[in-house]
Amino acid sequence: MFGDTLDHIKDYEKAGPHYKLATELSLLDGDSADYALALVNEGTFYLSAGQYENAERLMLQGLGIMRKLKETWTQYNALLYLGKLYTRQGNYE
């Protein structure tokens, strides 16, 4: 949540470590769905920061896990953010 606040005010230098830590912590409970969502959330941070390569890598990784788990709602979220990413890149295909 703190990382999200820093992201919102565009303090990317401070926000990044919080997103990364959230992703790392999501591994501790062993819930793959939480980890997949954390990957997508970290990807959205990189999207906001304009680091599109990192954003795409993390979002696709999270989406892959979500598809294996058949997590429909979270797949929707990941695809929505991937769409935003591709739009910002001018990739409309």
N, C-alpha and C positions, 0 to 999 in steps of 0.2 A: 504494500500500500504506500509506503514512504517513497519507494522508487517511482511509483505512478505519479505521485504529487510532484516530485522533482522533474519527471518527464513532462508533465503538464506545463510547468513553468519554464521548460526548455533548458534545464540545468543538466544536460546530458552527461557531462563529466562525472557528476555526483550520482546520477540516477543509474548509470550502467552497472556499477558493482552491486547495487541492490537487486536488480533483475537477475544478474548472474547468481547471486547468493540464493535467491528464491528458487531458481532452477536446481541448484545443487541440493538445497534442503528438501526439495520435492522427491529426490531419490531416496531419502532416508526412510520414508514410510513404506516403500516398496510398491506403491500404487502407480502403475504405469499410466493410468489416465491423468493423474495429477502431474506426472512428469511431462506428458505430452502437452498438457495445457500450459505448463510453465515454459516449455520450449516456444510455444506460439506467443505467449506473453512477452518473453524476452525478444522474440522476433519483431513484435510490434514496437518495442522500444527502438530497435535498430532501424525500423521503418521511419519512425518519427525523427531519428537522428540523421537520416539520409544515408545510412550504411546499408544499402540495398542487398549487397551480396550476403552479408551476415543475416539480414532479415529473411531472405529467401531460404537460405540453408536451414535455419532453425525452424521456420514455419513448415517447410517440407518434411523435416525430420519429425516434428510433432504430428503432422497430418498422417504420416505413414504409420505411426503408432496408433493413432485414433482409428484409422481404417482397419488395422488388425484387430482392435478391440470392438469394432462396430459401434463406436461412439458417434452417433449421428449428429447430435447437437454440437459437439465440439468440432466435428468435421466441418459443419456449417460455418462456425466461427473462423476456423483456419482458412477455409476457402474465401471467406469474405475479406480477410486481411491480405491474402495472396492477391486477390483482385485489386485491392487498393494499391498494393506494391506494384503490380504490373501496369496499372493505370499511371502511376507516377513515373514509371520508366518509359511510358509511351508504347508499351507492349500490349496491343489490343487483340491479339490472336489467342 
